[in-house]
Amino acid sequence: MTIKEIQDQIIEEFSSFEDWMDKYNYLIELGRDCPIIEEKDKKETNIIKGCQSRVWVSAELIDGKMDIKADSDAVITKGIVTLLLRVFNNQPPQEVYDSELYFIDEIGLSTHLSPTRSNGLVAMVKQIKLYALAFTLKNSAL
């Protein structure tokens, strides 16, 4: 699936919920399926700066596609990062870097997060895109 198709699928899933409590519960459920980062990668360099809670994100390039793993000590944040991984995982780095994330606004996530969680979301996206840029630059140097 393309990044756009995955975002459209997420928008459709969230549209079935009437209120934000149901959406928060769904986020918590999604967090249970987060591709968990290995303990050895839960280090300071993988912590997302600017998040209210502790969030670790690591990425590697496997067969030309990004393999991203994450974890958080907060259930809603873990759900948010799981959504990001769902969109970006197994995608070519250039496509990740070039993509526009519209699902965040479409599902209302940006308006229903506290300012610190919203800052954390921006920081998570920024870190994933930095990984994508690094992989793209490394590939072009080969």
PyMOL commands that place a pseudoatom at each C-alpha (Angstrom):
pseudoatom trace, name=CA, resn=MET, resi=1, chain=A, elem=C, hetatm=0, pos=[0.000, 0.000, 0.000]
pseudoatom trace, name=CA, resn=THR, resi=2, chain=A, elem=C, hetatm=0, pos=[1.108, 3.536, -0.638]
pseudoatom trace, name=CA, resn=ILE, resi=3, chain=A, elem=C, hetatm=0, pos=[1.430, 6.165, 2.077]
pseudoatom trace, name=CA, resn=LYS, resi=4, chain=A, elem=C, hetatm=0, pos=[-1.666, 7.897, 0.694]
pseudoatom trace, name=CA, resn=GLU, resi=5, chain=A, elem=C, hetatm=0, pos=[-3.709, 4.677, 0.714]
pseudoatom trace, name=CA, resn=ILE, resi=6, chain=A, elem=C, hetatm=0, pos=[-2.716, 3.946, 4.311]
pseudoatom trace, name=CA, resn=GLN, resi=7, chain=A, elem=C, hetatm=0, pos=[-3.650, 7.471, 5.399]
pseudoatom trace, name=CA, resn=ASP, resi=8, chain=A, elem=C, hetatm=0, pos=[-7.025, 7.158, 3.667]
pseudoatom trace, name=CA, resn=GLN, resi=9, chain=A, elem=C, hetatm=0, pos=[-7.593, 3.839, 5.444]
pseudoatom trace, name=CA, resn=ILE, resi=10, chain=A, elem=C, hetatm=0, pos=[-6.822, 5.427, 8.838]
pseudoatom trace, name=CA, resn=ILE, resi=11, chain=A, elem=C, hetatm=0, pos=[-9.218, 8.301, 8.101]
pseudoatom trace, name=CA, resn=GLU, resi=12, chain=A, elem=C, hetatm=0, pos=[-11.942, 5.808, 7.243]
pseudoatom trace, name=CA, resn=GLU, resi=13, chain=A, elem=C, hetatm=0, pos=[-11.327, 3.826, 10.453]
pseudoatom trace, name=CA, resn=PHE, resi=14, chain=A, elem=C, hetatm=0, pos=[-11.513, 6.919, 12.654]
pseudoatom trace, name=CA, resn=SER, resi=15, chain=A, elem=C, hetatm=0, pos=[-14.647, 8.202, 10.896]
pseudoatom trace, name=CA, resn=SER, resi=16, chain=A, elem=C, hetatm=0, pos=[-16.613, 5.303, 12.381]
pseudoatom trace, name=CA, resn=PHE, resi=17, chain=A, elem=C, hetatm=0, pos=[-16.198, 6.724, 15.900]
pseudoatom trace, name=CA, resn=GLU, resi=18, chain=A, elem=C, hetatm=0, pos=[-18.710, 9.290, 17.119]
pseudoatom trace, name=CA, resn=ASP, resi=19, chain=A, elem=C, hetatm=0, pos=[-16.791, 10.930, 19.956]
pseudoatom trace, name=CA, resn=TRP, resi=20, chain=A, elem=C, hetatm=0, pos=[-13.216, 11.479, 20.992]
pseudoatom trace, name=CA, resn=MET, resi=21, chain=A, elem=C, hetatm=0, pos=[-13.313, 9.122, 23.952]
pseudoatom trace, name=CA, resn=ASP, resi=22, chain=A, elem=C, hetatm=0, pos=[-13.885, 6.278, 21.478]
pseudoatom trace, name=CA, resn=LYS, resi=23, chain=A, elem=C, hetatm=0, pos=[-11.023, 7.562, 19.325]
pseudoatom trace, name=CA, resn=TYR, resi=24, chain=A, elem=C, hetatm=0, pos=[-8.705, 7.718, 22.353]
pseudoatom trace, name=CA, resn=ASN, resi=25, chain=A, elem=C, hetatm=0, pos=[-9.661, 4.157, 23.252]
pseudoatom trace, name=CA, resn=TYR, resi=26, chain=A, elem=C, hetatm=0, pos=[-8.913, 3.095, 19.690]
pseudoatom trace, name=CA, resn=LEU, resi=27, chain=A, elem=C, hetatm=0, pos=[-5.502, 4.790, 19.901]
pseudoatom trace, name=CA, resn=ILE, resi=28, chain=A, elem=C, hetatm=0, pos=[-4.781, 2.848, 23.085]
pseudoatom trace, name=CA, resn=GLU, resi=29, chain=A, elem=C, hetatm=0, pos=[-5.767, -0.392, 21.322]
pseudoatom trace, name=CA, resn=LEU, resi=30, chain=A, elem=C, hetatm=0, pos=[-3.514, 0.442, 18.381]
pseudoatom trace, name=CA, resn=GLY, resi=31, chain=A, elem=C, hetatm=0, pos=[-0.596, 0.972, 20.744]
pseudoatom trace, name=CA, resn=ARG, resi=32, chain=A, elem=C, hetatm=0, pos=[-0.762, -2.681, 21.704]
pseudoatom trace, name=CA, resn=ASP, resi=33, chain=A, elem=C, hetatm=0, pos=[0.290, -3.539, 18.132]
pseudoatom trace, name=CA, resn=CYS, resi=34, chain=A, elem=C, hetatm=0, pos=[3.263, -1.185, 18.054]
pseudoatom trace, name=CA, resn=PRO, resi=35, chain=A, elem=C, hetatm=0, pos=[6.387, -2.746, 16.485]
pseudoatom trace, name=CA, resn=ILE, resi=36, chain=A, elem=C, hetatm=0, pos=[8.366, -2.625, 19.724]
pseudoatom trace, name=CA, resn=ILE, resi=37, chain=A, elem=C, hetatm=0, pos=[11.893, -1.280, 19.727]
pseudoatom trace, name=CA, resn=GLU, resi=38, chain=A, elem=C, hetatm=0, pos=[14.474, -3.651, 21.172]
pseudoatom trace, name=CA, resn=GLU, resi=39, chain=A, elem=C, hetatm=0, pos=[15.752, -2.935, 24.688]
pseudoatom trace, name=CA, resn=LYS, resi=40, chain=A, elem=C, hetatm=0, pos=[19.266, -2.306, 23.321]
pseudoatom trace, name=CA, resn=ASP, resi=41, chain=A, elem=C, hetatm=0, pos=[17.816, 0.527, 21.214]
pseudoatom trace, name=CA, resn=LYS, resi=42, chain=A, elem=C, hetatm=0, pos=[16.102, 2.226, 24.157]
pseudoatom trace, name=CA, resn=LYS, resi=43, chain=A, elem=C, hetatm=0, pos=[18.962, 4.635, 24.490]
pseudoatom trace, name=CA, resn=GLU, resi=44, chain=A, elem=C, hetatm=0, pos=[19.243, 8.377, 24.804]
pseudoatom trace, name=CA, resn=THR, resi=45, chain=A, elem=C, hetatm=0, pos=[19.990, 8.899, 21.101]
pseudoatom trace, name=CA, resn=ASN, resi=46, chain=A, elem=C, hetatm=0, pos=[16.649, 7.295, 20.149]
pseudoatom trace, name=CA, resn=ILE, resi=47, chain=A, elem=C, hetatm=0, pos=[14.510, 9.328, 22.542]
pseudoatom trace, name=CA, resn=ILE, resi=48, chain=A, elem=C, hetatm=0, pos=[12.264, 11.862, 20.841]
pseudoatom trace, name=CA, resn=LYS, resi=49, chain=A, elem=C, hetatm=0, pos=[12.960, 15.300, 22.283]
pseudoatom trace, name=CA, resn=GLY, resi=50, chain=A, elem=C, hetatm=0, pos=[9.943, 17.476, 22.988]
pseudoatom trace, name=CA, resn=CYS, resi=51, chain=A, elem=C, hetatm=0, pos=[7.558, 14.706, 23.999]
pseudoatom trace, name=CA, resn=GLN, resi=52, chain=A, elem=C, hetatm=0, pos=[5.665, 14.827, 27.271]
pseudoatom trace, name=CA, resn=SER, resi=53, chain=A, elem=C, hetatm=0, pos=[6.311, 11.107, 27.717]
pseudoatom trace, name=CA, resn=ARG, resi=54, chain=A, elem=C, hetatm=0, pos=[9.311, 9.000, 26.838]
pseudoatom trace, name=CA, resn=VAL, resi=55, chain=A, elem=C, hetatm=0, pos=[9.250, 7.834, 23.212]
pseudoatom trace, name=CA, resn=TRP, resi=56, chain=A, elem=C, hetatm=0, pos=[11.973, 5.873, 21.483]
pseudoatom trace, name=CA, resn=VAL, resi=57, chain=A, elem=C, hetatm=0, pos=[12.151, 5.507, 17.706]
pseudoatom trace, name=CA, resn=SER, resi=58, chain=A, elem=C, hetatm=0, pos=[14.741, 3.586, 15.709]
pseudoatom trace, name=CA, resn=ALA, resi=59, chain=A, elem=C, hetatm=0, pos=[14.921, 2.844, 12.007]
pseudoatom trace, name=CA, resn=GLU, resi=60, chain=A, elem=C, hetatm=0, pos=[16.973, 0.822, 9.619]
pseudoatom trace, name=CA, resn=LEU, resi=61, chain=A, elem=C, hetatm=0, pos=[16.909, 0.263, 5.902]
pseudoatom trace, name=CA, resn=ILE, resi=62, chain=A, elem=C, hetatm=0, pos=[16.058, -3.265, 4.789]
pseudoatom trace, name=CA, resn=ASP, resi=63, chain=A, elem=C, hetatm=0, pos=[15.838, -4.078, 1.086]
pseudoatom trace, name=CA, resn=GLY, resi=64, chain=A, elem=C, hetatm=0, pos=[15.366, -0.403, 0.215]
pseudoatom trace, name=CA, resn=LYS, resi=65, chain=A, elem=C, hetatm=0, pos=[12.501, 0.155, 2.643]
pseudoatom trace, name=CA, resn=MET, resi=66, chain=A, elem=C, hetatm=0, pos=[12.337, 1.629, 6.109]
pseudoatom trace, name=CA, resn=ASP, resi=67, chain=A, elem=C, hetatm=0, pos=[11.901, -0.683, 9.076]
pseudoatom trace, name=CA, resn=ILE, resi=68, chain=A, elem=C, hetatm=0, pos=[10.866, 1.516, 11.998]
pseudoatom trace, name=CA, resn=LYS, resi=69, chain=A, elem=C, hetatm=0, pos=[10.311, 0.419, 15.556]
pseudoatom trace, name=CA, resn=ALA, resi=70, chain=A, elem=C, hetatm=0, pos=[9.174, 2.440, 18.548]
pseudoatom trace, name=CA, resn=ASP, resi=71, chain=A, elem=C, hetatm=0, pos=[7.953, 2.357, 22.119]
pseudoatom trace, name=CA, resn=SER, resi=72, chain=A, elem=C, hetatm=0, pos=[6.551, 4.764, 24.663]
pseudoatom trace, name=CA, resn=ASP, resi=73, chain=A, elem=C, hetatm=0, pos=[5.801, 4.735, 28.356]
pseudoatom trace, name=CA, resn=ALA, resi=74, chain=A, elem=C, hetatm=0, pos=[2.394, 6.389, 27.722]
pseudoatom trace, name=CA, resn=VAL, resi=75, chain=A, elem=C, hetatm=0, pos=[-0.485, 4.455, 26.155]
pseudoatom trace, name=CA, resn=ILE, resi=76, chain=A, elem=C, hetatm=0, pos=[-1.951, 7.248, 24.008]
pseudoatom trace, name=CA, resn=THR, resi=77, chain=A, elem=C, hetatm=0, pos=[1.477, 8.292, 22.767]
pseudoatom trace, name=CA, resn=LYS, resi=78, chain=A, elem=C, hetatm=0, pos=[2.210, 4.669, 21.925]
pseudoatom trace, name=CA, resn=GLY, resi=79, chain=A, elem=C, hetatm=0, pos=[-0.989, 4.633, 19.857]
pseudoatom trace, name=CA, resn=ILE, resi=80, chain=A, elem=C, hetatm=0, pos=[0.029, 7.815, 18.053]
pseudoatom trace, name=CA, resn=VAL, resi=81, chain=A, elem=C, hetatm=0, pos=[3.481, 6.496, 17.191]
pseudoatom trace, name=CA, resn=THR, resi=82, chain=A, elem=C, hetatm=0, pos=[1.874, 3.232, 16.045]
pseudoatom trace, name=CA, resn=LEU, resi=83, chain=A, elem=C, hetatm=0, pos=[-0.216, 5.215, 13.546]
pseudoatom trace, name=CA, resn=LEU, resi=84, chain=A, elem=C, hetatm=0, pos=[2.936, 6.912, 12.261]
pseudoatom trace, name=CA, resn=LEU, resi=85, chain=A, elem=C, hetatm=0, pos=[4.702, 3.586, 11.901]
pseudoatom trace, name=CA, resn=ARG, resi=86, chain=A, elem=C, hetatm=0, pos=[1.714, 2.147, 10.104]
pseudoatom trace, name=CA, resn=VAL, resi=87, chain=A, elem=C, hetatm=0, pos=[1.978, 4.962, 7.540]
pseudoatom trace, name=CA, resn=PHE, resi=88, chain=A, elem=C, hetatm=0, pos=[5.773, 4.974, 7.163]
pseudoatom trace, name=CA, resn=ASN, resi=89, chain=A, elem=C, hetatm=0, pos=[6.925, 1.397, 7.789]
pseudoatom trace, name=CA, resn=ASN, resi=90, chain=A, elem=C, hetatm=0, pos=[7.997, -0.639, 4.758]
pseudoatom trace, name=CA, resn=GLN, resi=91, chain=A, elem=C, hetatm=0, pos=[8.070, 2.446, 2.552]
pseudoatom trace, name=CA, resn=PRO, resi=92, chain=A, elem=C, hetatm=0, pos=[11.041, 3.722, 0.515]
pseudoatom trace, name=CA, resn=PRO, resi=93, chain=A, elem=C, hetatm=0, pos=[12.857, 6.507, 2.380]
pseudoatom trace, name=CA, resn=GLN, resi=94, chain=A, elem=C, hetatm=0, pos=[12.392, 9.075, -0.388]
pseudoatom trace, name=CA, resn=GLU, resi=95, chain=A, elem=C, hetatm=0, pos=[8.623, 8.547, -0.303]
pseudoatom trace, name=CA, resn=VAL, resi=96, chain=A, elem=C, hetatm=0, pos=[8.608, 8.895, 3.485]
pseudoatom trace, name=CA, resn=TYR, resi=97, chain=A, elem=C, hetatm=0, pos=[10.621, 12.099, 3.275]
pseudoatom trace, name=CA, resn=ASP, resi=98, chain=A, elem=C, hetatm=0, pos=[8.447, 13.578, 0.497]
pseudoatom trace, name=CA, resn=SER, resi=99, chain=A, elem=C, hetatm=0, pos=[5.096, 12.600, 2.000]
pseudoatom trace, name=CA, resn=GLU, resi=100, chain=A, elem=C, hetatm=0, pos=[2.563, 15.005, 3.425]
pseudoatom trace, name=CA, resn=LEU, resi=101, chain=A, elem=C, hetatm=0, pos=[0.691, 13.734, 6.446]
pseudoatom trace, name=CA, resn=TYR, resi=102, chain=A, elem=C, hetatm=0, pos=[-2.896, 14.829, 6.060]
pseudoatom trace, name=CA, resn=PHE, resi=103, chain=A, elem=C, hetatm=0, pos=[-4.520, 12.102, 8.150]
pseudoatom trace, name=CA, resn=ILE, resi=104, chain=A, elem=C, hetatm=0, pos=[-3.539, 13.830, 11.403]
pseudoatom trace, name=CA, resn=ASP, resi=105, chain=A, elem=C, hetatm=0, pos=[-5.754, 16.826, 10.634]
pseudoatom trace, name=CA, resn=GLU, resi=106, chain=A, elem=C, hetatm=0, pos=[-8.446, 14.769, 8.901]
pseudoatom trace, name=CA, resn=ILE, resi=107, chain=A, elem=C, hetatm=0, pos=[-9.085, 12.556, 11.939]
pseudoatom trace, name=CA, resn=GLY, resi=108, chain=A, elem=C, hetatm=0, pos=[-8.956, 15.583, 14.243]
pseudoatom trace, name=CA, resn=LEU, resi=109, chain=A, elem=C, hetatm=0, pos=[-5.911, 14.399, 16.132]
pseudoatom trace, name=CA, resn=SER, resi=110, chain=A, elem=C, hetatm=0, pos=[-4.095, 17.724, 15.932]
pseudoatom trace, name=CA, resn=THR, resi=111, chain=A, elem=C, hetatm=0, pos=[-6.982, 19.570, 17.603]
pseudoatom trace, name=CA, resn=HIS, resi=112, chain=A, elem=C, hetatm=0, pos=[-7.597, 16.985, 20.338]
pseudoatom trace, name=CA, resn=LEU, resi=113, chain=A, elem=C, hetatm=0, pos=[-4.074, 16.673, 21.699]
pseudoatom trace, name=CA, resn=SER, resi=114, chain=A, elem=C, hetatm=0, pos=[-2.629, 18.713, 24.504]
pseudoatom trace, name=CA, resn=PRO, resi=115, chain=A, elem=C, hetatm=0, pos=[0.040, 21.200, 23.364]
pseudoatom trace, name=CA, resn=THR, resi=116, chain=A, elem=C, hetatm=0, pos=[2.826, 18.987, 24.738]
pseudoatom trace, name=CA, resn=ARG, resi=117, chain=A, elem=C, hetatm=0, pos=[1.458, 15.867, 22.996]
pseudoatom trace, name=CA, resn=SER, resi=118, chain=A, elem=C, hetatm=0, pos=[1.036, 17.876, 19.813]
pseudoatom trace, name=CA, resn=ASN, resi=119, chain=A, elem=C, hetatm=0, pos=[4.680, 18.997, 20.044]
pseudoatom trace, name=CA, resn=GLY, resi=120, chain=A, elem=C, hetatm=0, pos=[5.662, 15.378, 20.606]
pseudoatom trace, name=CA, resn=LEU, resi=121, chain=A, elem=C, hetatm=0, pos=[3.763, 14.290, 17.494]
pseudoatom trace, name=CA, resn=VAL, resi=122, chain=A, elem=C, hetatm=0, pos=[5.584, 16.899, 15.414]
pseudoatom trace, name=CA, resn=ALA, resi=123, chain=A, elem=C, hetatm=0, pos=[8.905, 15.741, 16.901]
pseudoatom trace, name=CA, resn=MET, resi=124, chain=A, elem=C, hetatm=0, pos=[8.134, 12.076, 16.079]
pseudoatom trace, name=CA, resn=VAL, resi=125, chain=A, elem=C, hetatm=0, pos=[7.313, 12.927, 12.455]
pseudoatom trace, name=CA, resn=LYS, resi=126, chain=A, elem=C, hetatm=0, pos=[10.438, 15.069, 12.210]
pseudoatom trace, name=CA, resn=GLN, resi=127, chain=A, elem=C, hetatm=0, pos=[12.660, 12.253, 13.530]
pseudoatom trace, name=CA, resn=ILE, resi=128, chain=A, elem=C, hetatm=0, pos=[11.196, 9.670, 11.152]
pseudoatom trace, name=CA, resn=LYS, resi=129, chain=A, elem=C, hetatm=0, pos=[11.681, 12.057, 8.226]
pseudoatom trace, name=CA, resn=LEU, resi=130, chain=A, elem=C, hetatm=0, pos=[15.285, 12.666, 9.343]
pseudoatom trace, name=CA, resn=TYR, resi=131, chain=A, elem=C, hetatm=0, pos=[15.891, 8.912, 9.258]
pseudoatom trace, name=CA, resn=ALA, resi=132, chain=A, elem=C, hetatm=0, pos=[14.361, 8.856, 5.758]
pseudoatom trace, name=CA, resn=LEU, resi=133, chain=A, elem=C, hetatm=0, pos=[16.584, 11.716, 4.619]
pseudoatom trace, name=CA, resn=ALA, resi=134, chain=A, elem=C, hetatm=0, pos=[19.687, 10.012, 6.014]
pseudoatom trace, name=CA, resn=PHE, resi=135, chain=A, elem=C, hetatm=0, pos=[18.831, 6.752, 4.225]
pseudoatom trace, name=CA, resn=THR, resi=136, chain=A, elem=C, hetatm=0, pos=[18.118, 8.630, 0.979]
pseudoatom trace, name=CA, resn=LEU, resi=137, chain=A, elem=C, hetatm=0, pos=[21.417, 10.503, 1.139]
pseudoatom trace, name=CA, resn=LYS, resi=138, chain=A, elem=C, hetatm=0, pos=[23.321, 7.330, 1.994]
pseudoatom trace, name=CA, resn=ASN, resi=139, chain=A, elem=C, hetatm=0, pos=[21.761, 5.525, -0.988]
pseudoatom trace, name=CA, resn=SER, resi=140, chain=A, elem=C, hetatm=0, pos=[22.563, 8.363, -3.384]
pseudoatom trace, name=CA, resn=ALA, resi=141, chain=A, elem=C, hetatm=0, pos=[26.202, 8.343, -2.234]
pseudoatom trace, name=CA, resn=LEU, resi=142, chain=A, elem=C, hetatm=0, pos=[26.589, 4.673, -3.196]
for i in range(1, 142): cmd.bond("trace and resi %d" % i, "trace and resi %d" % (i + 1))
show_as sticks, trace
zoom trace
